[in-house]
Amino acid sequence: MNSMMLTALRLLTQREYSRQELTKRLQQQFSEAEVEVVVRECIEKKLLSDERFLESRIQHRISQGYGPQWIRQDLQSHQIDKELVAEMLAFDDDYWIEQASQLIARKYKNKDLKQHQQKLQRYLFQRGYSVAVIQKTLKRMLNVID
């Protein structure tokens, strides 16, 4: 096995990579033509998969508290098919409301949410949640407190 394939395998055992990301990493050390052959071979052997990369990346970003718009923006830099990204992020509003609620509960566990309502809206918006999800989340959480 050649050194480039060993390098690719070493990288892929650490975490999932997108095709574009692995190509860029390998091109730092090897020629473009050789890299394309190894990347294609990794895809054929199912060692490299944009779908697996998306699943992994999306779940990681969700666990960090990011919403769909932020995640979509983050994934644009990986040059992955926009339709595939949209399909993988196609959770219903209830799912995103639950994620936003958990985020608020972690960040503002001992604080009065009514006092911090505008701050919460800005925070969730910066995290990539839609206005509709933010409004539904806050309505739900404030009703629970009342």
C-alpha positions as CSV (number, residue, x, y, z in Angstrom):
1,M,0.0,0.0,0.0
2,N,1.4,3.4,-1.0
3,S,2.1,6.2,1.5
4,M,-0.7,8.4,0.2
5,M,-3.3,5.6,0.8
6,L,-1.8,5.1,4.3
7,T,-2.1,8.8,5.0
8,A,-5.7,8.8,3.8
9,L,-6.6,5.8,6.0
10,R,-4.9,7.4,9.0
11,L,-7.0,10.6,8.5
12,L,-10.2,8.6,7.9
13,T,-9.8,6.5,11.1
14,Q,-9.7,9.7,13.2
15,R,-13.0,11.1,11.9
16,E,-15.3,11.4,8.9
17,Y,-14.1,13.7,6.1
18,S,-15.9,15.1,3.1
19,R,-14.5,14.4,-0.4
20,Q,-13.4,18.0,-0.8
21,E,-11.8,18.1,2.7
22,L,-9.8,14.9,2.3
23,T,-8.7,16.0,-1.2
24,K,-7.4,19.3,0.2
25,R,-5.6,17.6,3.1
26,L,-3.8,15.1,0.8
27,Q,-2.9,17.8,-1.8
28,Q,-0.8,19.4,0.9
29,Q,1.7,16.5,0.6
30,F,0.9,14.8,-2.8
31,S,0.3,15.7,-6.4
32,E,-3.3,16.5,-7.6
33,A,-3.5,13.6,-10.1
34,E,-2.4,11.0,-7.5
35,V,-4.8,12.4,-4.9
36,E,-7.8,12.1,-7.2
37,V,-7.0,8.4,-7.8
38,V,-6.7,7.6,-4.0
39,V,-9.8,9.6,-3.2
40,R,-11.8,7.8,-5.9
41,E,-10.5,4.4,-4.5
42,C,-11.6,5.4,-1.0
43,I,-15.1,6.2,-2.2
44,E,-15.3,2.9,-4.1
45,K,-14.2,1.0,-1.0
46,K,-16.8,3.0,1.0
47,L,-14.1,4.4,3.3
48,L,-15.1,7.9,2.3
49,S,-18.7,9.1,2.2
50,D,-20.2,12.6,2.0
51,E,-23.4,11.2,3.5
52,R,-21.6,9.8,6.5
53,F,-19.6,13.0,6.8
54,L,-22.9,15.0,6.8
55,E,-24.5,12.8,9.4
56,S,-21.5,13.1,11.7
57,R,-21.1,16.8,11.2
58,I,-24.8,17.6,11.6
59,Q,-25.1,15.6,14.8
60,H,-21.9,17.2,16.2
61,R,-23.1,20.7,15.5
62,I,-26.6,19.9,16.9
63,S,-24.9,18.7,20.1
64,Q,-23.1,22.0,20.3
65,G,-26.4,23.8,20.1
66,Y,-26.4,25.1,16.6
67,G,-29.6,25.4,14.5
68,P,-30.3,24.5,10.9
69,Q,-29.3,27.8,9.3
70,W,-25.9,27.9,11.0
71,I,-25.3,24.2,10.2
72,R,-26.2,24.8,6.5
73,Q,-23.8,27.7,6.3
74,D,-21.1,25.7,7.9
75,L,-21.6,22.8,5.4
76,Q,-21.4,25.2,2.4
77,S,-17.6,25.3,2.8
78,H,-17.4,21.6,2.2
79,Q,-18.9,21.8,-1.3
80,I,-21.5,19.1,-0.7
81,D,-24.6,18.9,-2.8
82,K,-27.2,21.4,-1.4
83,E,-30.1,19.0,-2.0
84,L,-28.3,16.4,0.1
85,V,-27.7,18.9,2.9
86,A,-31.3,20.0,2.8
87,E,-32.5,16.4,3.0
88,M,-30.2,15.6,6.0
89,L,-31.4,18.8,7.8
90,A,-35.1,18.1,7.1
91,F,-36.2,17.8,10.7
92,D,-39.6,19.3,11.6
93,D,-40.0,22.4,13.7
94,D,-40.8,20.4,16.8
95,Y,-37.4,18.8,16.6
96,W,-35.7,22.2,16.4
97,I,-37.9,23.7,19.1
98,E,-36.8,20.8,21.4
99,Q,-33.1,21.5,20.5
100,A,-33.5,25.2,21.2
101,S,-35.3,24.5,24.5
102,Q,-32.5,22.3,25.6
103,L,-30.0,24.9,24.7
104,I,-31.8,27.6,26.7
105,A,-32.3,25.3,29.6
106,R,-28.5,24.6,29.7
107,K,-27.5,28.2,29.3
108,Y,-30.1,29.9,31.4
109,K,-30.9,27.3,34.0
110,N,-31.1,29.5,37.0
111,K,-32.2,32.8,35.4
112,D,-35.6,34.4,34.9
113,L,-36.3,33.8,31.2
114,K,-38.9,36.6,31.0
115,Q,-36.2,39.1,31.9
116,H,-33.9,37.8,29.3
117,Q,-36.4,37.3,26.5
118,Q,-34.7,39.6,23.9
119,K,-31.3,38.3,24.8
120,L,-32.5,34.7,24.2
121,Q,-34.0,35.7,20.9
122,R,-30.7,37.2,19.7
123,Y,-28.7,34.2,21.1
124,L,-30.9,31.6,19.3
125,F,-30.8,33.7,16.1
126,Q,-27.0,33.8,16.2
127,R,-27.0,30.1,16.7
128,G,-28.9,29.6,13.4
129,Y,-32.5,29.1,14.5
130,S,-35.4,30.5,12.4
131,V,-37.5,33.3,13.8
132,A,-40.6,31.0,13.8
133,V,-38.7,28.3,15.8
134,I,-37.4,31.0,18.2
135,Q,-40.9,32.4,18.8
136,K,-42.4,28.9,19.3
137,T,-39.6,27.9,21.7
138,L,-39.9,31.0,23.8
139,K,-43.7,30.8,23.9
140,R,-43.4,27.2,25.0
141,M,-40.7,27.9,27.7
142,L,-42.4,31.0,29.1
143,N,-45.7,29.2,29.3
144,V,-44.1,26.4,31.3
145,I,-42.7,28.9,33.8
146,D,-46.1,30.7,34.3
